Amino acid sequence: MMIDAWPIVTVIMPVLNEAAFIRRSLGAVLAQDYPQDRLEILVVDGGSNDGTGQIVQELLKAWPRSRLLDNPRRIQSAALNIGIQAAAGEIIIRVDGHALIEPDYVKTCVRLLANGEFENVGGLMRPVGNGYVGQGIALATTSFFGIAGSKFHYSNREQVVDTVYMGAFRRTIFDRIGLFDEQLKINEDYEFNYRLRQAGGKILLSPALKSTYVPRHSLGALWRQYFQYGRWKVRMLQKHPTSLRWRQAVSPVFVGAIAGSSLMGLFWQPARWLLAGLTGSYLLASWVASTIAARRGGWRYLPILPIIFATIHWAWGLGFWYSLLLTITPQGGKLKR
């Protein structure tokens, strides 16, 4: 593809209080080898109070096509919709505030979308942790045991998938199936990709799209993150019951089985054996997965990896059950924010 054939691309960056990282993440977008006169950058800020907006305005001074937009609702789905509606590009690329994209990222997105076979393309979610716990979290979230079945976390093979990290789209897809669902605080990308697939679109995972991001760096932050993932998955299933994948059910089923067998074990002996079997099987699987991950990333992480795996699985499972219980209360089905 010749340079004068490159389409106009809009990069949308939803941000909120990213002052500590925005120079690096936005800087990586500004450093793209894509023609500057064909690249529009829209940073959509959800009301940052740490100086993020001022830093963005300073960095965008030399980019007349680009600007800072306000997101009064603060959530990512609203930020993406604001950006899409303001975008001039034929191609829309999402870049998160904690992501560092490689200089050829935009060009590679355009190339992958060029033949019209795919409606969304994305790359691997490559975490680079800060500190001992953060680096352990990065290892755990690139493990099949940690994030079962989510191929963009661990697969290095180009393939058609059900969802990808961030995503790059041809603008026309939003005219066909609508924008992101602003009723969802989390899972808005998976919900959109579900509708895309239902409309006959294909999603490509390509290792050629290279980026890194900084994951949570404490167990508490990781717990809150995955609790919210599990919690909002219920809302997603209320909208699209058939969207459930087996990997998304594993943690809720495991947590429910442990809780159920614990309660039944108080008065029924076989339930105690079930509890012991479930617990033992999980601990063995966790230790094997931790050993494999530690061999890949460093043996010093072996002591903390089982704790990280348990945090991910229990937080997701409990978040799911908490939200499910809310939906059957007399108030009925309205997920509290």
TORDOTI-362551 format. One line per field, with one value per residue: x, y negated, z of N, C-alpha, C in turn. Coordinates in steps of 0.05 Angstrom, whole numbers. Each point is the difference from the previous one (the first is absolute). Layout:
! residues N
n.xx: [X|...] $
n.yy: [Y|...] $
n.zz: [Z|...] $
ca.xx: [X|...] $
ca.yy: [Y|...] $
ca.zz: [Z|...] $
c.xx: [X|...] $
c.yy: [Y|...] $
c.zz: [Z|...] $
This chain:
! residues 337
n.xx: [17|-5|19|-4|0|17|-19|-19|17|-19|19|-16|6|-14|-1|12|10|10|1|1|-18|-16|22|1|-25|-5|23|-8|-24|11|13|-25|7|-25|-8|13|-1|4|11|-24|6|-19|8|-14|-1|-1|12|23|9|17|-12|-14|-21|13|8|-25|-11|18|-5|-25|15|17|-23|-3|4|16|-15|-5|-15|-23|1|-23|-5|24|-20|14|-23|-6|25|-3|-24|9|20|-16|-17|23|4|22|11|11|22|-12|19|-6|10|5|-7|-2|-5|21|-8|7|22|-2|-10|-2|24|7|-13|9|24|-4|-9|22|2|-9|18|13|-17|16|22|15|17|23|-10|22|-3|8|3|-9|25|6|-20|6|25|-7|-15|21|15|-15|-1|23|-12|-2|13|15|2|-14|12|8|-1|-12|-4|-1|-17|19|-23|4|-24|-22|-9|-9|24|9|25|-12|12|-1|-16|-13|-1|-3|16|7|0|13|16|6|-2|18|-7|-12|-16|22|7|-3|17|3|26|-3|-16|17|21|-17|-8|25|5|-20|13|16|8|25|12|22|13|16|20|-6|-22|20|-5|5|-6|-6|1|-21|8|-25|0|-1|17|15|-4|3|21|7|-4|9|20|1|0|15|12|-12|7|23|-2|-8|19|20|-21|-2|9|-11|26|9|19|-22|-7|25|7|-23|3|26|-4|-20|17|20|-15|-12|23|9|-21|0|26|-14|-15|18|9|-15|-14|8|-6|-23|-3|8|-16|-20|4|3|-20|-13|7|-5|-23|-6|9|-13|-22|3|5|-20|-16|8|-2|-23|-8|7|17|10|-15|12|11|1|8|1|11|15|6|3|15|10|2|8|16|8|4|12|14|3|5|16|8|4|9|14|4|2|10|-16|24|10|22|-2|22|7|5] $
n.yy: [24|-18|-18|-8|27|-9|14|-18|-1|8|-8|17|-18|19|-22|6|-24|-6|-20|21|5|-22|-11|23|3|-25|-1|25|-11|-21|22|3|21|-5|-7|-21|-7|26|-11|7|-15|15|-17|19|-22|18|-24|4|5|14|-16|22|-16|-13|23|9|-22|2|26|-9|-18|18|9|-16|25|-3|12|-15|22|-10|15|-13|22|-6|15|23|14|-18|3|26|-1|-16|17|21|-13|-5|25|-7|19|13|-1|15|-10|19|-19|18|-14|26|-4|14|-12|20|-11|26|-5|-26|0|16|-15|-21|11|7|-25|-3|26|-11|19|-18|0|16|-14|17|-7|10|7|-14|11|-23|17|-16|5|12|-12|-23|8|8|-22|-13|16|-5|-25|12|11|23|9|-21|0|21|8|-21|7|-24|16|22|-2|13|11|-8|-10|11|-21|2|-7|-25|-5|-20|4|7|-20|10|-26|13|14|-25|-5|23|0|-26|-16|-7|20|-23|21|6|2|26|13|-26|7|17|-18|-20|14|5|-25|-6|20|-8|-23|21|-18|-3|11|-14|20|-21|18|-7|-1|-16|7|-17|9|-18|25|8|-15|5|17|-21|-13|22|3|-26|2|23|-11|-23|14|15|-23|-12|24|-2|-25|8|19|-20|-13|17|15|-1|-23|15|-1|24|-14|-14|25|5|-25|-10|19|-5|-27|4|17|-17|-22|13|12|-24|-11|15|-4|-21|12|0|24|10|-20|11|24|-10|-12|22|13|-18|-2|26|4|-20|8|25|-7|-14|21|17|-16|-2|26|4|-17|12|23|-11|-9|21|16|-24|3|24|-12|-20|16|19|-20|-7|25|5|-22|7|25|-5|-20|13|23|-13|-14|23|15|-20|-3|27|-1|-20|16|16|-23|-8|-14|24|13|-21|5|0|-27] $
n.zz: [0|-19|6|-25|4|19|12|5|20|16|16|14|19|12|16|23|8|-24|17|16|-19|-1|11|13|10|5|13|8|3|12|9|-9|-16|9|-25|9|-26|5|21|11|21|12|19|11|14|20|-2|-12|24|-16|-17|-3|2|19|9|-3|10|19|2|-1|11|-7|10|-20|-9|21|19|21|6|9|22|1|-14|-9|-8|-5|3|18|10|-5|10|20|3|-1|15|12|-6|-13|14|-21|15|19|15|17|16|18|22|5|-26|-8|-21|-16|-11|-6|23|-5|-12|20|17|-14|0|25|0|-16|3|22|5|14|20|13|5|13|19|9|23|-5|24|10|20|20|9|23|14|-10|3|24|3|-11|15|22|-9|-3|20|-12|21|-3|-26|9|-23|14|-25|1|20|-17|-20|-13|-4|-25|8|-8|15|25|9|0|4|12|-24|-26|-9|-20|-6|-22|17|8|-26|-2|22|-3|20|18|15|4|-1|-14|25|-1|-16|-3|1|20|12|-7|7|20|2|-1|16|15|-7|6|18|-8|21|-6|12|0|3|-25|14|4|25|20|24|19|10|15|20|8|19|16|-16|0|26|3|-16|11|23|-10|-10|22|14|-18|3|24|1|-8|18|15|-13|3|8|-27|11|20|7|-5|-11|-7|-4|-6|3|-12|-19|-1|0|-17|-13|4|-6|-21|-8|5|-11|-22|0|9|-19|-21|8|-20|9|23|-10|-9|23|13|-17|2|27|3|-17|12|24|-8|-12|22|14|-16|-2|26|0|-18|13|23|-12|-9|24|14|12|2|-23|3|21|-17|-20|18|14|-21|-6|26|1|-23|7|25|-8|-22|13|21|-17|-13|21|8|-25|-2|25|-8|-21|22|8|19|2|-3|-4|16|-15|26|-2] $
ca.xx: [-17|16|-5|-23|-24|-7|-25|1|-4|-5|7|-15|12|-15|18|-10|22|24|23|26|7|-10|22|11|-20|-6|25|3|-18|12|24|-7|12|-22|1|-13|-23|-21|-4|-14|1|-20|3|-26|6|-23|0|24|7|28|16|2|-9|21|22|-9|0|28|11|-15|3|10|-17|-25|-22|-5|-10|-9|-29|-10|-18|-13|-9|25|5|14|-18|-8|23|4|-22|6|22|-9|-18|16|22|0|14|-13|8|0|18|0|25|-6|18|23|11|21|-1|25|-2|-14|-26|-21|3|-7|-30|-11|6|-16|-28|-2|-14|-29|-8|-5|-13|15|25|14|24|2|1|26|4|26|-7|18|3|-2|-27|-9|12|-14|-26|4|4|-25|-20|8|-2|-26|-14|-9|-21|-6|-14|1|24|17|18|22|5|17|-8|-21|-24|-26|-7|-26|5|28|9|-3|-16|0|-25|-9|-21|-27|-12|-17|-25|-16|-10|-2|24|4|-23|7|-10|21|24|22|-9|-12|13|-10|-28|0|11|-21|-19|14|1|-28|-7|15|28|22|20|26|22|26|24|15|-8|16|-3|2|-15|7|-22|-1|25|-5|-21|-25|-9|-7|-26|-22|-3|-13|-27|-17|-4|-20|-25|-13|-7|-28|-16|4|-16|-28|-5|7|5|15|28|17|20|6|22|-11|-16|16|4|-25|-7|18|-6|-26|3|14|-18|-21|9|7|-25|-12|18|-7|-19|0|27|11|7|27|19|-1|15|28|9|1|22|25|4|7|27|19|1|13|29|11|0|20|27|5|3|25|21|1|5|19|-8|-6|-28|-15|-16|-23|-18|-25|-17|-11|-21|-23|-13|-14|-22|-20|-12|-19|-22|-17|-13|-22|-22|-11|-18|-23|-18|-13|-21|-24|-12|-26|4|0|16|15|26|9|26] $
ca.yy: [-24|-24|-20|-18|15|6|-13|-15|17|-14|15|-10|7|-7|-3|-11|-2|15|-18|14|18|-9|-8|24|13|-18|-3|22|-6|-22|10|19|-6|-6|-28|-17|-14|20|11|-17|12|-11|9|-5|-1|3|-18|3|-22|2|-14|15|-16|-20|15|7|-24|-7|19|-1|-27|1|18|-15|18|15|-17|11|-1|6|23|-5|25|11|28|4|2|-28|-12|11|-11|-28|-1|10|-20|-24|9|-5|22|23|21|-9|17|-6|4|-6|-18|14|16|-11|13|-2|-21|9|11|-11|10|29|1|-7|22|23|-6|-10|17|1|26|-2|-24|-9|14|-7|16|12|-17|7|-15|-4|-8|-15|12|29|8|-8|18|25|-3|2|28|15|-7|12|29|12|5|-26|-12|23|-3|-26|4|-23|-2|18|14|-14|9|-17|17|-13|4|-13|-28|-7|-23|-27|3|-20|5|-18|-17|9|20|-14|-6|25|13|-19|-7|16|-1|-17|11|18|-13|19|19|-13|10|27|-2|-10|21|21|-10|0|28|7|-12|13|-10|17|-14|12|-3|2|-7|-22|-25|2|-21|10|-16|4|10|-7|7|9|21|-14|-11|22|10|-19|2|24|0|-15|16|20|-14|-11|21|6|-20|8|24|-9|-11|19|26|20|-8|13|19|19|-11|-20|14|17|-11|1|27|9|-13|10|28|-1|-11|19|24|-8|-2|27|16|-3|21|23|9|0|-27|-6|13|-16|-25|7|6|-25|-17|13|-2|-28|-6|14|-14|-26|4|7|-24|-19|10|-6|-29|-8|9|-19|-27|-2|17|-16|-7|24|-2|-18|6|13|-20|-16|16|2|-26|-3|19|-5|-27|2|17|-13|-23|10|9|-24|-14|17|-3|-26|0|14|-14|-13|-24|13|-1|-24|2|-24|-9] $
ca.zz: [0|-2|21|-6|2|28|8|25|24|26|25|23|25|25|22|25|20|-10|-1|4|-22|-26|-18|-13|-18|-22|-15|-18|-22|-16|-13|-21|-26|-19|-9|21|-10|-2|27|19|27|17|28|13|28|17|22|16|18|7|-21|-25|-22|-7|-13|-27|-17|-6|-19|-25|-12|-28|-15|-4|-4|25|22|25|3|27|3|26|12|12|-6|-25|-22|-8|-12|-27|-18|-5|-20|-26|-12|-7|-17|-29|-12|-12|18|28|16|29|15|29|12|11|-21|-15|-26|-15|-20|-24|9|-17|-27|0|1|-26|-18|7|-6|-27|-19|6|11|29|10|24|3|25|6|26|24|11|24|11|28|17|26|2|-3|-27|-19|4|-13|-29|-6|4|-20|-26|4|-7|26|11|-17|-17|-25|-12|-16|-3|23|0|-26|-19|-27|-13|-1|4|28|7|9|0|17|-12|-24|-22|-14|-22|10|-9|17|20|-14|-3|24|21|16|24|18|23|25|11|10|-7|-20|-24|-24|-6|-9|-27|-17|-3|-21|-25|-10|-6|-26|-21|-2|10|16|-3|19|-15|15|-13|14|25|20|28|19|28|15|28|14|27|2|5|-25|-18|10|-8|-29|-9|12|-18|-25|6|6|-24|-19|3|-16|-28|-6|0|-26|-21|14|-16|-4|20|-8|22|17|17|20|17|27|16|7|21|25|9|9|26|20|4|14|27|16|2|17|28|9|-19|-2|-27|-9|10|-19|-24|6|1|-27|-15|10|-7|-29|-7|10|-18|-25|4|4|-26|-16|12|-7|-28|-3|12|-18|-23|8|23|22|24|1|6|25|-1|-22|8|13|-21|-14|17|0|-25|-3|21|-4|-23|7|20|-13|-16|18|13|-20|-6|23|-2|-21|8|23|-7|-17|-26|-24|-7|12|12|-9] $
c.xx: [18|-8|-24|-26|-8|-26|5|-8|-5|7|-16|12|-19|19|-15|23|24|25|27|8|-6|22|11|-21|-8|25|4|-18|12|24|-5|13|-21|1|-15|-25|-24|-8|-13|0|-20|3|-26|3|-25|0|24|6|29|18|2|-8|21|23|-8|0|28|11|-12|3|8|-17|-27|-25|-11|-10|-9|-30|-8|-19|-14|-9|23|6|11|-19|-9|23|4|-22|4|22|-9|-18|15|21|-3|11|-18|6|0|17|-2|27|-5|23|25|14|23|1|27|-4|-15|-28|-23|2|-8|-30|-12|4|-18|-30|-4|-17|-30|-9|-8|-12|15|26|13|23|-2|1|25|6|30|-3|21|2|-5|-29|-10|12|-12|-27|3|4|-27|-21|9|0|-28|-16|-11|-23|-9|-15|1|26|18|19|25|7|17|-7|-22|-24|-25|-9|-26|4|30|6|-2|-17|3|-22|-2|-24|-28|-13|-19|-26|-18|-11|-2|26|3|-23|8|-14|20|24|25|-12|-12|13|-9|-29|-1|9|-20|-20|13|0|-28|-9|17|29|20|20|26|18|26|23|16|-7|13|-4|5|-18|9|-24|-1|25|-4|-23|-28|-12|-9|-27|-23|-5|-16|-27|-19|-4|-22|-28|-14|-4|-29|-17|3|-17|-30|-8|3|6|17|29|19|19|7|21|-12|-17|17|3|-26|-8|18|-6|-27|2|14|-19|-22|8|9|-25|-13|16|-5|-18|-1|28|11|8|27|22|1|16|30|11|3|24|27|6|8|29|21|2|14|30|14|2|20|28|6|5|27|24|4|10|19|-10|-7|-30|-17|-17|-26|-20|-25|-19|-13|-22|-26|-15|-16|-25|-22|-14|-21|-25|-19|-14|-24|-24|-12|-19|-25|-20|-15|-24|-26|-11|-26|3|3|19|14|26|9|28|16] $
c.yy: [-25|-20|-17|15|6|-15|-18|19|-18|19|-13|11|-8|-1|-12|1|17|-18|14|16|-12|-10|23|12|-18|-5|22|-3|-21|9|20|-8|-4|-29|-18|-13|19|11|-20|14|-15|13|-8|3|1|-18|4|-24|1|-14|15|-18|-20|14|7|-24|-9|18|-2|-27|1|18|-13|18|11|-19|16|-4|7|24|-3|25|16|29|4|1|-27|-14|9|-12|-29|-3|9|-21|-25|7|-6|24|22|25|-11|20|-9|5|-9|-17|13|18|-15|15|-4|-20|8|10|-10|11|29|3|-5|23|24|-4|-4|18|4|26|-3|-27|-12|16|-10|18|12|-21|7|-17|-3|-11|-17|13|30|10|-6|19|28|0|2|29|15|-6|6|30|9|5|-26|-12|20|-9|-28|-2|-25|-4|17|13|-17|8|-19|17|-18|7|-14|-28|-4|-23|-26|2|-22|8|-18|-15|10|20|-13|-9|25|10|-18|-4|19|-5|-15|9|18|-17|16|20|-13|9|28|0|-10|22|23|-9|0|28|9|-12|11|-10|19|-17|15|-7|3|-8|-22|-27|1|-25|12|-17|7|11|-10|9|8|21|-13|-12|22|12|-18|2|25|4|-16|14|20|-12|-9|21|9|-19|6|24|-6|-10|22|27|20|-8|14|20|17|-13|-20|13|15|-11|-1|29|11|-12|9|28|1|-9|20|24|-7|-1|28|18|-2|22|24|8|0|-28|-9|12|-16|-26|6|6|-25|-17|12|-2|-28|-6|13|-14|-27|2|7|-25|-20|9|-6|-29|-10|9|-20|-28|-4|15|-16|-7|24|-3|-17|7|15|-20|-18|15|1|-27|-5|17|-6|-27|1|16|-14|-25|9|7|-24|-14|16|-1|-27|0|14|-12|-13|-24|9|-10|-26|-1|-27|-7|-7] $
c.zz: [0|22|-6|1|29|8|25|23|24|23|23|25|23|23|25|20|-8|-1|2|-25|-27|-19|-16|-20|-24|-17|-20|-24|-18|-15|-22|-26|-22|-8|20|-10|-5|27|18|27|17|28|14|30|17|25|19|18|8|-21|-26|-24|-9|-15|-29|-19|-8|-22|-28|-15|-29|-18|-5|-4|26|22|24|2|28|-1|27|14|13|-8|-29|-24|-10|-13|-28|-19|-6|-22|-28|-14|-9|-21|-29|-15|-12|17|28|16|29|12|29|12|13|-20|-14|-27|-15|-24|-25|6|-18|-28|-2|2|-27|-20|5|-7|-30|-19|6|13|30|7|24|1|26|5|27|22|15|25|7|28|13|27|0|-5|-29|-21|3|-13|-30|-9|1|-22|-29|2|-8|25|12|-15|-21|-26|-13|-16|-2|25|-3|-27|-18|-29|-11|-4|3|29|6|10|0|19|-16|-25|-20|-18|-25|10|-6|18|21|-12|-2|26|24|16|24|20|26|25|13|9|-8|-20|-24|-26|-7|-11|-29|-19|-3|-21|-28|-12|-7|-27|-23|-3|12|15|-1|22|-15|18|-13|12|28|18|27|17|28|15|29|15|29|0|4|-26|-19|9|-9|-30|-8|13|-18|-26|4|4|-26|-21|2|-16|-30|-7|1|-28|-22|13|-15|-3|19|-13|25|19|20|23|20|29|16|8|22|27|11|11|27|22|6|16|29|18|4|18|29|10|-18|-6|-29|-10|10|-18|-26|4|0|-28|-17|8|-8|-29|-8|9|-18|-27|2|3|-26|-18|10|-7|-29|-5|12|-17|-23|9|23|24|25|3|9|26|-3|-22|9|14|-21|-16|17|1|-25|0|21|-4|-23|9|20|-12|-17|18|14|-18|-6|23|-1|-20|9|26|-8|-18|-29|-21|-7|14|11|-10|24] $
